[in-house]
Amino acid sequence: MSTQNALSTILVEKINNDTLVLPTLPAIALKVRKAADNPDINLNSMGEVIGQDPSLSARMIKIANSAYMGRSVKVASISQAVTRIGLRQIKNISTALAMEQLFVSKNDVVARYLQEEWKNTVNVVANSMAVLQLYIARTKNREMSMDAMTLAALVHNIGVLPILTEAERHPEVFANPTFLEVAIDKLSGRIGASIMREWAFGDVFVDVAKHCKDLSFIPENVSYVDFVRVGAALAGSMESQKDAVLNLAVQRDVVGDIAILHSDEFAELSAAARQIFA
């Protein structure tokens, strides 16, 4: 059996037997999500939860001061940041900011893959957020929120993590990246959906992780999947499908005119979003 099939076969077997080791959400993200789901939580208590993690606190203050929040007065404390961002958005934003912790490995080769994956994911996130901002400005449709958009784009390719972890046990796979790409291509959507369910994320996130690269999946109404696809196409991670993705986006009125995606305005919005993760 070729290595390529071996990796895919092992993965499929583990998926079917429910023995594939799925990543767990970073502890701080779990704490914040649990706190956010408590109907009695107030901004102070939420600030205290986030304050337990210095790195998350620093990033929260950064996001509160970013162009993304569109305010000129800077905040300096976590309680001010929490107040500005708001309880409803904190749950998704903090989860998104904590996600980088998952893209690490003690194995040098895997670490390089993960770094590359994280960099690409941040590009997809930045583009998706910019596309949604332009969409809201043009259509005045506010059904979709920026915080959910950020998180949806961040988890769009989360299914690669267990594949890389499994590949770590088979170093020969890395000598031939095509083997890895085939496994990722065939299985990452299915695995991503399992992770989203395991983390108790809603259907919105399951759909993005599962169907982002499968253009035969077309939601009835415009959804986060549409924006993530455009973000991924622009980031170069759906190269062969780029034209199809952009045509679909125009048909579904996700993008009014493709030219806007090459504008300075789009580049600025995308850069501002990328700053959040820099």
Backbone as JSON, one array per atom type, in Angstrom:
{
  "sequence": "MSTQNALSTILVEKINNDTLVLPTLPAIALKVRKAADNPDINLNSMGEVIGQDPSLSARMIKIANSAYMGRSVKVASISQAVTRIGLRQIKNISTALAMEQLFVSKNDVVARYLQEEWKNTVNVVANSMAVLQLYIARTKNREMSMDAMTLAALVHNIGVLPILTEAERHPEVFANPTFLEVAIDKLSGRIGASIMREWAFGDVFVDVAKHCKDLSFIPENVSYVDFVRVGAALAGSMESQKDAVLNLAVQRDVVGDIAILHSDEFAELSAAARQIFA",
  "N": [[0.86, -1.2, 0.0], [0.56, 2.21, -0.84], [2.23, 5.0, 0.7], [0.7, 7.25, 0.69], [-1.96, 6.3, 0.48], [-1.91, 4.86, 2.8], [-1.8, 6.79, 4.87], [-4.26, 8.15, 4.45], [-6.0, 5.97, 4.78], [-5.54, 5.18, 7.43], [-6.43, 7.48, 8.71], [-9.15, 7.59, 7.9], [-10.07, 5.24, 9.06], [-9.71, 5.83, 11.75], [-11.43, 8.01, 12.0], [-13.87, 6.77, 11.5], [-13.95, 4.95, 13.63], [-14.07, 6.63, 15.67], [-11.71, 7.34, 16.96], [-9.89, 9.22, 16.37], [-7.67, 11.67, 17.42], [-8.82, 14.67, 18.45], [-8.19, 18.21, 18.38], [-8.2, 20.16, 21.43], [-10.07, 22.94, 22.62], [-8.27, 25.9, 23.47], [-7.62, 26.44, 26.96], [-8.25, 28.97, 28.08], [-10.03, 30.01, 26.23], [-12.17, 28.27, 26.54], [-12.93, 28.92, 29.16], [-13.75, 31.6, 28.85], [-15.86, 31.29, 27.03], [-17.61, 29.76, 28.52], [-18.17, 31.52, 30.6], [-19.36, 33.57, 29.12], [-21.71, 32.38, 28.39], [-23.14, 32.38, 30.67], [-26.02, 33.66, 32.0], [-26.01, 35.6, 33.97], [-23.66, 36.95, 33.9], [-21.48, 39.79, 34.15], [-19.87, 42.74, 32.76], [-17.62, 43.35, 34.32], [-16.97, 40.92, 35.65], [-16.4, 39.4, 33.43], [-14.18, 40.71, 32.46], [-12.4, 40.02, 34.49], [-12.12, 37.25, 34.09], [-10.87, 37.18, 31.54], [-8.62, 38.6, 32.19], [-7.05, 36.76, 33.48], [-5.38, 35.67, 31.68], [-2.59, 36.88, 30.4], [-1.65, 37.21, 27.76], [-3.96, 37.02, 26.17], [-5.37, 39.17, 27.25], [-3.8, 41.35, 26.45], [-4.13, 41.2, 23.69], [-6.85, 41.6, 23.46], [-7.1, 44.25, 24.27], [-5.72, 45.38, 22.22], [-7.38, 44.74, 20.04], [-9.63, 46.17, 20.72], [-8.71, 48.68, 20.33], [-8.3, 48.76, 17.65], [-8.58, 49.51, 14.11], [-10.62, 48.08, 13.26], [-12.6, 48.21, 15.24], [-13.18, 50.79, 14.95], [-12.87, 53.2, 16.52], [-11.64, 56.3, 17.84], [-10.63, 57.08, 20.32], [-8.34, 55.72, 22.56], [-8.27, 52.66, 24.45], [-7.07, 51.52, 27.66], [-7.19, 49.56, 29.55], [-8.19, 46.2, 30.51], [-10.84, 46.09, 31.36], [-11.99, 48.3, 30.15], [-11.63, 47.57, 27.53], [-13.23, 45.29, 27.32], [-15.71, 46.43, 27.77], [-15.94, 48.05, 25.51], [-15.85, 46.19, 23.41], [-17.96, 44.47, 24.0], [-20.25, 42.15, 25.5], [-21.57, 40.25, 23.88], [-19.99, 39.88, 21.68], [-17.59, 39.12, 22.69], [-17.27, 36.41, 23.21], [-16.83, 35.03, 20.75], [-14.69, 36.54, 19.71], [-12.63, 36.27, 21.63], [-12.22, 33.55, 21.53], [-11.32, 33.31, 18.92], [-8.91, 34.76, 19.09], [-7.49, 33.14, 20.77], [-6.96, 30.93, 19.3], [-4.52, 30.63, 17.96], [-2.8, 29.28, 19.59], [-3.18, 26.62, 19.03], [-1.81, 26.03, 16.78], [0.8, 24.86, 16.95], [3.77, 22.83, 17.34], [6.0, 20.33, 18.63], [7.54, 19.04, 16.91], [9.8, 19.78, 14.41], [9.33, 19.79, 11.57], [6.57, 19.51, 11.36], [5.85, 21.75, 12.82], [6.69, 23.74, 11.06], [4.88, 23.38, 8.93], [2.52, 23.97, 10.3], [2.92, 26.64, 11.02], [2.89, 27.84, 8.53], [0.31, 27.21, 7.79], [-1.12, 28.66, 9.71], [-0.4, 31.27, 9.01], [-1.53, 31.45, 6.48], [-4.2, 31.06, 7.18], [-4.74, 33.38, 8.68], [-4.59, 35.26, 6.64], [-6.82, 34.49, 5.12], [-8.81, 35.03, 7.0], [-8.53, 37.84, 7.31], [-9.17, 38.76, 4.73], [-11.8, 37.76, 4.47], [-13.11, 39.17, 6.48], [-12.85, 41.75, 5.51], [-14.34, 41.56, 3.14], [-16.88, 41.1, 4.19], [-17.27, 43.49, 5.6], [-17.44, 45.34, 3.48], [-19.68, 44.35, 2.23], [-21.69, 44.75, 4.17], [-21.64, 47.53, 4.29], [-22.52, 48.13, 1.73], [-25.01, 46.79, 1.39], [-26.42, 47.24, 3.68], [-27.21, 45.21, 5.22], [-27.32, 43.63, 8.23], [-27.27, 41.12, 9.31], [-25.23, 39.32, 9.63], [-22.44, 38.95, 11.79], [-19.36, 40.62, 12.64], [-17.72, 39.42, 14.55], [-18.46, 36.7, 14.59], [-17.86, 36.16, 11.97], [-15.07, 36.44, 11.95], [-14.28, 34.31, 13.6], [-15.39, 32.13, 12.21], [-13.92, 32.16, 9.81], [-11.45, 31.62, 10.87], [-11.67, 28.97, 11.7], [-12.01, 27.61, 9.38], [-10.3, 25.79, 8.2], [-9.64, 23.99, 10.1], [-9.63, 21.27, 10.26], [-7.22, 20.31, 9.33], [-5.46, 20.05, 11.41], [-5.6, 17.58, 13.09], [-4.81, 15.86, 11.05], [-2.18, 16.56, 10.49], [-1.08, 15.98, 12.96], [-1.38, 13.23, 13.0], [0.18, 12.59, 10.81], [2.63, 13.18, 11.79], [3.47, 10.89, 13.01], [4.3, 9.46, 10.92], [6.9, 10.03, 9.43], [7.82, 9.82, 6.81], [5.86, 10.74, 5.16], [6.11, 13.47, 5.03], [8.21, 13.82, 3.39], [7.17, 13.7, 0.96], [5.17, 15.96, 0.03], [2.84, 15.92, -1.49], [1.4, 13.63, -0.8], [0.42, 14.33, 1.65], [-1.14, 16.51, 1.0], [-3.15, 15.28, -0.48], [-4.46, 13.73, 1.46], [-5.31, 15.79, 3.14], [-6.95, 17.23, 1.4], [-8.96, 15.34, 0.88], [-10.02, 14.74, 3.4], [-10.06, 16.8, 5.32], [-12.33, 18.47, 5.59], [-14.37, 16.86, 6.59], [-13.24, 16.08, 9.02], [-12.89, 18.57, 10.19], [-15.56, 19.34, 10.61], [-16.25, 17.49, 12.59], [-14.63, 18.39, 14.69], [-15.76, 20.89, 15.2], [-18.26, 20.13, 16.14], [-17.54, 18.7, 18.38], [-16.48, 20.75, 19.91], [-18.76, 22.02, 20.51], [-19.64, 24.12, 18.88], [-21.83, 26.14, 16.89], [-24.09, 25.23, 14.12], [-23.47, 26.93, 12.02], [-20.69, 27.16, 12.09], [-19.93, 24.54, 11.79], [-20.8, 24.08, 9.17], [-19.08, 25.81, 7.74], [-16.53, 24.71, 8.29], [-16.85, 22.21, 7.21], [-17.82, 22.45, 4.54], [-16.53, 24.47, 3.17], [-14.66, 24.26, 0.99], [-16.06, 22.92, -0.86], [-17.75, 23.44, -3.56], [-20.18, 22.57, -4.41], [-21.86, 22.75, -2.38], [-24.25, 24.93, -1.62], [-25.51, 27.32, 0.33], [-28.91, 28.21, 1.17], [-29.5, 30.9, 1.84], [-27.39, 33.85, 1.85], [-24.37, 33.21, 3.5], [-21.89, 32.69, 6.13], [-20.13, 30.91, 4.96], [-19.99, 31.73, 2.29], [-18.49, 34.11, 2.45], [-16.1, 33.25, 3.58], [-15.17, 31.59, 1.57], [-14.6, 33.44, -0.5], [-12.63, 34.88, 0.81], [-10.69, 32.88, 1.08], [-10.17, 32.25, -1.58], [-9.02, 34.63, -2.45], [-6.77, 34.59, -0.9], [-5.3, 32.72, -2.07], [-5.69, 30.07, -1.52], [-7.51, 28.51, -2.77], [-6.88, 27.95, -5.33], [-7.4, 26.6, -7.89], [-10.08, 26.9, -8.02], [-10.69, 29.51, -7.99], [-11.86, 31.41, -9.89], [-14.43, 30.35, -10.17], [-15.36, 30.61, -7.56], [-15.38, 33.41, -7.21], [-17.16, 34.19, -9.22], [-19.49, 32.98, -8.31], [-19.82, 34.39, -5.96], [-20.48, 36.92, -6.91], [-22.85, 36.34, -8.27], [-24.43, 35.61, -6.08], [-24.62, 37.95, -4.82], [-22.81, 38.56, -2.83], [-20.54, 39.87, -3.3], [-20.48, 42.98, -4.82], [-19.19, 43.98, -7.1], [-16.47, 42.65, -8.74], [-14.21, 44.21, -9.05], [-13.91, 45.76, -6.77], [-12.53, 44.2, -5.03], [-9.96, 44.54, -5.68], [-9.36, 46.99, -4.88], [-8.05, 49.97, -3.19], [-9.42, 50.46, -0.9], [-10.38, 47.95, -0.12], [-7.92, 46.66, 0.34], [-6.97, 48.15, 2.5], [-8.9, 47.63, 4.51], [-8.52, 44.9, 4.8], [-5.86, 44.81, 5.64], [-6.08, 46.11, 8.1], [-7.59, 44.26, 9.51], [-5.83, 42.12, 9.52], [-3.85, 43.07, 11.16], [-4.78, 42.62, 13.72], [-4.03, 40.08, 14.37], [-1.37, 40.17, 14.29]],
  "CA": [[0.0, 0.0, 0.0], [1.41, 3.4, -0.89], [2.19, 5.84, 1.91], [-0.42, 8.17, 0.53], [-3.18, 5.59, 0.88], [-1.77, 4.45, 4.2], [-2.2, 7.89, 5.73], [-5.7, 8.34, 4.29], [-6.7, 4.81, 5.33], [-5.44, 5.28, 8.9], [-7.31, 8.58, 9.13], [-10.56, 7.19, 7.71], [-10.36, 4.23, 10.08], [-9.83, 6.52, 13.05], [-12.66, 8.82, 11.97], [-15.02, 5.85, 11.62], [-13.99, 4.32, 14.96], [-14.11, 7.68, 16.67], [-10.48, 7.32, 17.76], [-8.99, 10.29, 15.93], [-7.5, 12.65, 18.5], [-9.19, 16.02, 17.99], [-7.61, 19.24, 19.25], [-9.14, 20.74, 22.39], [-10.02, 24.4, 22.63], [-7.41, 26.41, 24.54], [-8.34, 26.54, 28.23], [-8.79, 30.32, 28.32], [-11.2, 30.17, 25.36], [-13.25, 27.53, 27.2], [-13.37, 29.72, 30.33], [-14.48, 32.78, 28.38], [-17.12, 30.84, 26.42], [-18.49, 29.33, 29.6], [-18.6, 32.75, 31.28], [-20.25, 34.33, 28.23], [-23.0, 31.69, 28.34], [-23.82, 32.57, 31.95], [-26.92, 34.83, 31.82], [-25.8, 36.62, 35.01], [-22.3, 37.51, 33.82], [-21.42, 41.21, 33.8], [-18.62, 43.11, 32.1], [-16.51, 43.26, 35.28], [-16.57, 39.52, 35.85], [-15.81, 38.93, 32.18], [-12.83, 41.29, 32.45], [-11.57, 39.23, 35.41], [-11.83, 35.97, 33.44], [-9.89, 37.42, 30.48], [-7.42, 39.09, 32.86], [-6.22, 35.62, 33.95], [-4.46, 35.31, 30.59], [-1.96, 38.14, 29.99], [-1.54, 37.33, 26.32], [-5.3, 37.33, 25.65], [-5.71, 40.53, 27.69], [-3.09, 42.31, 25.6], [-4.74, 41.18, 22.35], [-8.19, 42.2, 23.58], [-6.92, 45.71, 24.28], [-5.3, 45.72, 20.84], [-8.53, 44.68, 19.13], [-10.53, 47.27, 21.1], [-8.12, 49.91, 19.79], [-7.99, 48.59, 16.23], [-9.43, 50.17, 13.13], [-11.75, 47.17, 13.17], [-13.67, 48.72, 16.11], [-13.49, 52.12, 14.41], [-12.95, 54.3, 17.5], [-10.36, 57.01, 17.87], [-10.11, 57.14, 21.69], [-7.71, 54.43, 22.88], [-8.52, 52.12, 25.79], [-5.8, 51.07, 28.23], [-7.37, 48.46, 30.5], [-9.02, 45.1, 30.01], [-12.27, 46.36, 31.6], [-12.43, 49.23, 29.09], [-11.66, 46.81, 26.27], [-14.42, 44.43, 27.37], [-16.87, 47.31, 27.62], [-16.02, 48.5, 24.12], [-16.14, 45.07, 22.5], [-19.32, 44.02, 24.33], [-20.34, 40.75, 25.93], [-22.04, 39.33, 22.84], [-18.91, 39.6, 20.73], [-16.38, 38.64, 23.4], [-17.17, 34.95, 23.15], [-16.2, 34.64, 19.48], [-13.4, 37.23, 19.52], [-11.6, 35.69, 22.5], [-11.93, 32.21, 20.98], [-10.5, 33.53, 17.72], [-7.56, 35.2, 19.47], [-6.79, 32.04, 21.47], [-6.77, 29.81, 18.37], [-3.14, 30.48, 17.5], [-2.15, 28.31, 20.48], [-3.33, 25.25, 18.5], [-0.96, 25.84, 15.59], [2.18, 24.67, 17.39], [4.18, 21.43, 17.46], [7.4, 20.17, 19.05], [8.24, 18.47, 15.76], [10.19, 20.91, 13.55], [8.7, 19.75, 10.25], [5.14, 19.78, 11.57], [5.77, 23.15, 13.25], [6.77, 24.58, 9.86], [3.58, 23.26, 8.25], [1.5, 24.67, 11.09], [3.17, 28.09, 10.9], [2.44, 28.19, 7.19], [-1.15, 27.08, 7.86], [-1.62, 29.79, 10.5], [-0.21, 32.49, 8.22], [-2.54, 31.41, 5.43], [-5.51, 31.23, 7.82], [-4.88, 34.8, 9.01], [-4.9, 35.95, 5.37], [-8.22, 34.17, 4.79], [-9.63, 35.78, 7.97], [-8.47, 39.28, 7.0], [-9.93, 38.98, 3.49], [-13.23, 37.49, 4.72], [-13.64, 40.28, 7.27], [-12.95, 42.92, 4.62], [-15.47, 41.33, 2.22], [-18.12, 41.29, 4.95], [-17.43, 44.93, 5.87], [-17.91, 45.99, 2.25], [-21.04, 43.83, 2.0], [-22.6, 45.44, 5.1], [-21.7, 48.94, 3.87], [-23.26, 48.24, 0.47], [-26.39, 46.26, 1.44], [-27.01, 47.62, 4.99], [-27.7, 43.97, 5.84], [-26.46, 43.4, 9.41], [-27.59, 39.82, 9.92], [-24.0, 38.62, 9.97], [-21.63, 39.8, 12.66], [-17.92, 40.55, 12.39], [-17.05, 38.49, 15.48], [-18.7, 35.34, 14.1], [-17.11, 36.05, 10.7], [-13.66, 36.25, 12.31], [-14.09, 32.95, 14.11], [-15.72, 31.18, 11.13], [-12.79, 32.1, 8.88], [-10.33, 30.99, 11.58], [-11.82, 27.51, 11.82], [-12.41, 27.02, 8.09], [-9.41, 24.7, 7.8], [-9.2, 23.4, 11.37], [-9.51, 19.83, 10.07], [-5.85, 19.87, 9.01], [-4.65, 19.83, 12.63], [-5.42, 16.16, 13.4], [-4.1, 15.18, 9.94], [-0.75, 16.8, 10.7], [-0.69, 15.24, 14.16], [-1.26, 11.82, 12.59], [1.31, 12.5, 9.88], [3.84, 13.27, 12.62], [3.89, 9.51, 13.32], [4.77, 8.85, 9.67], [7.77, 11.1, 8.89], [8.05, 9.69, 5.35], [4.81, 11.5, 4.46], [6.55, 14.85, 4.81], [9.19, 13.83, 2.3], [6.38, 13.88, -0.25], [4.04, 16.79, 0.44], [1.61, 15.59, -2.24], [0.66, 12.64, 0.0], [-0.25, 15.07, 2.71], [-2.17, 17.33, 0.38], [-4.27, 14.41, -0.86], [-5.19, 13.41, 2.7], [-5.96, 17.03, 3.6], [-8.0, 17.52, 0.45], [-10.06, 14.37, 0.98], [-10.59, 14.49, 4.73], [-10.05, 17.88, 6.32], [-13.68, 18.99, 5.8], [-15.09, 15.93, 7.47], [-12.62, 16.16, 10.36], [-13.21, 19.91, 10.71], [-16.94, 19.32, 11.12], [-16.22, 16.75, 13.87], [-14.04, 19.26, 15.72], [-16.75, 21.93, 15.54], [-19.31, 19.5, 16.98], [-16.88, 18.37, 19.65], [-16.34, 22.01, 20.66], [-20.11, 22.56, 20.69], [-19.87, 25.33, 18.09], [-23.1, 25.96, 16.18], [-24.13, 24.72, 12.73], [-22.8, 27.91, 11.15], [-19.26, 26.84, 12.07], [-19.83, 23.19, 11.22], [-20.93, 24.24, 7.71], [-17.87, 26.42, 7.19], [-15.41, 23.76, 8.37], [-17.13, 21.02, 6.39], [-18.15, 22.66, 3.13], [-15.9, 25.66, 2.59], [-14.0, 24.04, -0.3], [-16.94, 22.11, -1.72], [-18.63, 24.45, -4.18], [-21.52, 22.04, -4.7], [-22.67, 23.13, -1.23], [-24.64, 26.34, -1.73], [-26.58, 27.6, 1.29], [-30.07, 28.89, 0.6], [-29.27, 32.34, 1.99], [-25.98, 34.22, 1.98], [-23.91, 32.78, 4.82], [-20.45, 32.87, 6.38], [-19.4, 30.07, 3.99], [-19.75, 32.55, 1.09], [-17.42, 35.08, 2.7], [-14.84, 32.51, 3.8], [-14.7, 31.14, 0.24], [-13.97, 34.57, -1.21], [-11.39, 35.15, 1.55], [-9.73, 31.81, 0.77], [-9.8, 32.39, -3.0], [-8.12, 35.77, -2.56], [-5.53, 34.26, -0.19], [-4.57, 31.76, -2.9], [-5.78, 28.69, -1.05], [-8.48, 27.74, -3.57], [-6.35, 28.4, -6.61], [-8.06, 26.05, -9.07], [-11.51, 27.24, -8.01], [-10.81, 30.95, -7.72], [-12.84, 32.07, -10.76], [-15.75, 29.84, -9.82], [-15.74, 31.21, -6.26], [-15.69, 34.83, -7.39], [-18.4, 34.29, -10.01], [-20.58, 32.6, -7.41], [-19.99, 35.49, -5.0], [-21.2, 38.0, -7.6], [-24.22, 35.82, -8.49], [-25.17, 35.59, -4.81], [-24.58, 39.33, -4.32], [-21.89, 38.67, -1.7], [-19.66, 40.94, -3.78], [-21.23, 43.73, -5.83], [-18.38, 44.08, -8.31], [-15.16, 42.04, -8.43], [-13.17, 45.25, -9.04], [-13.75, 46.28, -5.41], [-11.58, 43.33, -4.32], [-8.6, 44.97, -6.04], [-9.3, 48.42, -4.57], [-7.28, 50.38, -2.01], [-10.32, 50.34, 0.27], [-10.34, 46.54, 0.31], [-6.57, 46.39, 0.87], [-6.87, 48.79, 3.83], [-9.73, 46.87, 5.45], [-7.87, 43.62, 5.0], [-4.64, 45.05, 6.42], [-6.5, 46.42, 9.47], [-8.01, 43.01, 10.14], [-4.62, 41.29, 9.7], [-3.12, 43.64, 12.31], [-5.3, 42.06, 14.98], [-3.35, 38.83, 14.67], [0.08, 40.34, 14.08]],
  "C": [[0.89, 1.24, 0.0], [1.23, 4.2, 0.4], [0.96, 6.73, 1.88], [-1.72, 7.51, 0.99], [-3.13, 5.21, 2.34], [-2.25, 5.56, 5.12], [-3.71, 8.11, 5.67], [-6.48, 7.22, 4.95], [-6.7, 4.86, 6.85], [-6.43, 6.34, 9.39], [-8.78, 8.19, 9.03], [-10.97, 6.19, 8.79], [-10.58, 4.89, 11.44], [-11.09, 7.39, 13.11], [-13.86, 7.9, 12.22], [-15.11, 5.2, 13.0], [-14.03, 5.34, 16.08], [-12.86, 7.69, 17.55], [-9.48, 8.39, 17.31], [-8.89, 11.32, 17.05], [-7.77, 14.05, 17.95], [-8.55, 17.05, 18.91], [-8.65, 19.73, 20.25], [-8.98, 22.26, 22.34], [-9.06, 24.85, 23.72], [-8.22, 26.72, 25.8], [-8.97, 27.92, 28.44], [-10.03, 30.55, 27.46], [-12.4, 29.45, 25.97], [-13.83, 28.33, 28.35], [-14.23, 30.89, 29.88], [-15.83, 32.37, 27.8], [-18.13, 30.45, 27.5], [-19.04, 30.56, 30.33], [-19.62, 33.5, 30.44], [-21.65, 33.69, 28.17], [-23.78, 31.81, 29.65], [-24.69, 33.82, 31.86], [-26.66, 35.94, 32.84], [-24.44, 37.31, 34.92], [-22.38, 39.02, 33.54], [-20.03, 41.53, 33.25], [-17.42, 42.99, 33.03], [-16.01, 41.83, 35.43], [-15.89, 38.99, 34.6], [-14.38, 39.45, 32.07], [-11.88, 40.48, 33.34], [-11.17, 37.89, 34.78], [-10.71, 36.16, 32.4], [-8.54, 37.85, 31.09], [-6.5, 37.99, 33.36], [-5.19, 35.23, 32.89], [-3.84, 36.58, 30.01], [-1.92, 38.33, 28.48], [-2.89, 37.68, 25.7], [-5.7, 38.75, 26.02], [-5.08, 41.56, 26.75], [-3.74, 42.38, 24.21], [-6.13, 41.79, 22.36], [-8.1, 43.72, 23.55], [-6.55, 46.17, 22.86], [-6.5, 45.74, 19.89], [-9.51, 45.82, 19.43], [-10.02, 48.59, 20.52], [-7.9, 49.85, 18.29], [-8.98, 49.34, 15.35], [-10.73, 49.38, 12.97], [-12.91, 47.63, 14.06], [-14.04, 50.16, 15.75], [-13.65, 53.23, 15.44], [-11.59, 54.99, 17.58], [-9.77, 57.05, 19.29], [-9.58, 55.77, 22.09], [-8.11, 53.97, 24.29], [-7.2, 51.54, 26.31], [-5.95, 49.85, 29.13], [-8.27, 47.39, 29.92], [-10.5, 45.4, 30.24], [-12.82, 47.33, 30.55], [-12.57, 48.48, 27.76], [-12.92, 45.95, 26.2], [-15.68, 45.25, 27.15], [-17.05, 47.71, 26.16], [-16.42, 47.36, 23.19], [-17.55, 44.55, 22.74], [-19.39, 42.53, 24.6], [-20.69, 39.8, 24.78], [-20.9, 38.93, 21.92], [-17.71, 38.94, 21.37], [-16.17, 37.15, 23.21], [-16.43, 34.5, 21.9], [-14.81, 35.26, 19.32], [-12.31, 36.57, 20.36], [-11.22, 34.3, 22.01], [-11.0, 32.36, 19.78], [-9.06, 33.88, 18.1], [-6.76, 34.08, 20.14], [-6.38, 30.93, 20.51], [-5.31, 29.57, 17.97], [-2.4, 29.43, 18.33], [-2.22, 26.88, 19.93], [-2.35, 24.96, 17.36], [0.52, 25.72, 15.97], [2.49, 23.17, 17.47], [5.63, 21.38, 17.9], [8.23, 19.6, 17.9], [8.51, 19.59, 14.75], [9.45, 20.96, 12.21], [7.23, 20.11, 10.37], [4.96, 21.25, 11.96], [5.81, 24.09, 12.04], [5.46, 24.57, 9.08], [2.52, 24.09, 8.97], [1.67, 26.19, 11.0], [2.62, 28.6, 9.57], [0.9, 28.22, 7.18], [-1.76, 28.27, 8.6], [-1.55, 31.09, 9.7], [-1.29, 32.57, 7.14], [-3.94, 31.66, 6.02], [-5.76, 32.71, 8.16], [-5.2, 35.61, 7.76], [-6.36, 35.73, 4.98], [-9.15, 34.98, 5.7], [-9.69, 37.26, 7.59], [-9.29, 39.6, 5.76], [-11.43, 38.81, 3.73], [-13.86, 38.65, 5.48], [-13.82, 41.52, 6.39], [-14.13, 42.78, 3.67], [-16.79, 41.56, 2.95], [-18.35, 42.78, 5.25], [-17.97, 45.67, 4.65], [-19.36, 45.59, 1.95], [-22.05, 44.58, 2.88], [-22.75, 46.91, 4.68], [-22.59, 49.1, 2.64], [-24.73, 47.85, 0.62], [-27.15, 46.71, 2.69], [-27.61, 46.39, 5.69], [-26.77, 43.61, 7.0], [-26.74, 42.06, 10.07], [-26.34, 39.07, 10.34], [-23.09, 39.53, 10.78], [-20.14, 39.58, 12.39], [-17.25, 39.53, 13.31], [-17.24, 37.04, 15.03], [-17.94, 35.1, 12.79], [-15.65, 35.72, 10.97], [-13.42, 34.8, 12.72], [-14.36, 31.9, 13.02], [-14.53, 31.03, 10.17], [-11.59, 31.41, 9.55], [-10.45, 29.48, 11.65], [-12.07, 26.83, 10.47], [-11.55, 25.82, 7.7], [-8.88, 23.94, 9.02], [-8.99, 21.88, 11.25], [-8.11, 19.36, 9.71], [-5.06, 19.52, 10.26], [-4.5, 18.34, 12.98], [-4.68, 15.39, 12.3], [-2.6, 15.35, 10.13], [-0.24, 16.05, 11.93], [-0.48, 13.76, 13.82], [-0.03, 11.64, 11.69], [2.64, 12.54, 10.63], [4.38, 11.87, 12.94], [4.45, 8.81, 12.08], [5.66, 9.86, 8.93], [7.94, 11.03, 7.38], [7.01, 10.48, 4.56], [5.32, 12.9, 4.11], [7.58, 14.96, 3.69], [8.46, 14.02, 0.97], [5.09, 14.62, 0.07], [2.73, 16.47, -0.28], [0.75, 14.59, -1.46], [-0.22, 13.35, 1.03], [-1.41, 15.88, 2.13], [-3.39, 16.51, -0.01], [-5.12, 14.09, 0.37], [-5.97, 14.63, 3.19], [-7.17, 17.34, 2.71], [-9.22, 16.63, 0.66], [-10.77, 14.43, 2.32], [-10.72, 15.69, 5.65], [-11.45, 18.45, 6.6], [-14.46, 18.15, 6.8], [-14.57, 16.02, 8.91], [-12.95, 17.51, 11.0], [-14.6, 19.97, 11.3], [-17.01, 18.59, 12.46], [-15.68, 17.61, 14.99], [-15.07, 20.3, 16.16], [-17.85, 21.36, 16.43], [-18.77, 19.21, 18.37], [-16.76, 19.61, 20.54], [-17.69, 22.67, 20.95], [-20.29, 23.93, 20.04], [-21.14, 25.07, 17.28], [-22.95, 25.47, 14.74], [-23.41, 25.63, 11.75], [-21.34, 27.52, 10.97], [-19.01, 25.45, 11.5], [-19.85, 23.3, 9.69], [-19.65, 24.79, 7.09], [-16.73, 25.41, 7.16], [-15.61, 22.59, 7.4], [-17.18, 21.33, 4.9], [-17.41, 23.8, 2.43], [-15.34, 25.4, 1.18], [-14.86, 23.25, -1.29], [-18.0, 23.02, -2.33], [-20.0, 23.89, -4.57], [-22.46, 22.34, -3.52], [-22.97, 24.62, -1.34], [-25.79, 26.61, -0.77], [-27.71, 28.39, 0.65], [-29.89, 30.41, 0.67], [-27.77, 32.6, 2.09], [-25.53, 33.86, 3.4], [-22.4, 32.99, 4.95], [-19.61, 32.05, 5.4], [-19.05, 30.91, 2.75], [-18.55, 33.47, 1.27], [-16.07, 34.39, 2.89], [-14.28, 32.03, 2.45], [-13.99, 32.27, -0.51], [-12.63, 34.88, -0.54], [-10.31, 34.15, 1.19], [-9.25, 31.93, -0.68], [-8.79, 33.52, -3.17], [-6.77, 35.5, -1.88], [-4.72, 33.21, -0.96], [-4.72, 30.32, -2.44], [-6.9, 27.89, -1.74], [-8.16, 28.03, -5.03], [-7.15, 27.92, -7.82], [-9.53, 26.47, -9.15], [-11.76, 28.74, -7.93], [-11.89, 31.63, -8.57], [-14.25, 31.64, -10.41], [-16.26, 30.48, -8.53], [-16.17, 32.66, -6.45], [-16.96, 35.03, -8.21], [-19.62, 34.0, -9.15], [-20.88, 33.75, -6.44], [-20.75, 36.66, -5.63], [-22.66, 37.58, -7.83], [-25.05, 35.92, -7.22], [-25.16, 36.96, -4.12], [-23.76, 39.47, -3.03], [-20.9, 39.8, -2.0], [-20.43, 41.65, -4.89], [-20.49, 43.72, -7.17], [-16.98, 43.59, -7.95], [-14.06, 43.1, -8.32], [-12.9, 45.76, -7.63], [-12.7, 45.47, -4.63], [-10.13, 43.69, -4.65], [-8.41, 46.45, -5.68], [-8.44, 48.7, -3.35], [-8.13, 50.19, -0.75], [-10.29, 48.9, 0.81], [-9.0, 46.21, 0.96], [-6.42, 46.96, 2.27], [-7.67, 48.03, 4.87], [-9.07, 45.54, 5.81], [-6.63, 43.77, 5.88], [-5.0, 45.34, 7.88], [-6.9, 45.15, 10.22], [-6.78, 42.13, 10.44], [-3.83, 41.75, 10.91], [-3.51, 43.01, 13.64], [-4.5, 40.82, 15.38], [-1.83, 38.94, 14.56], [0.82, 40.24, 15.42]]
}
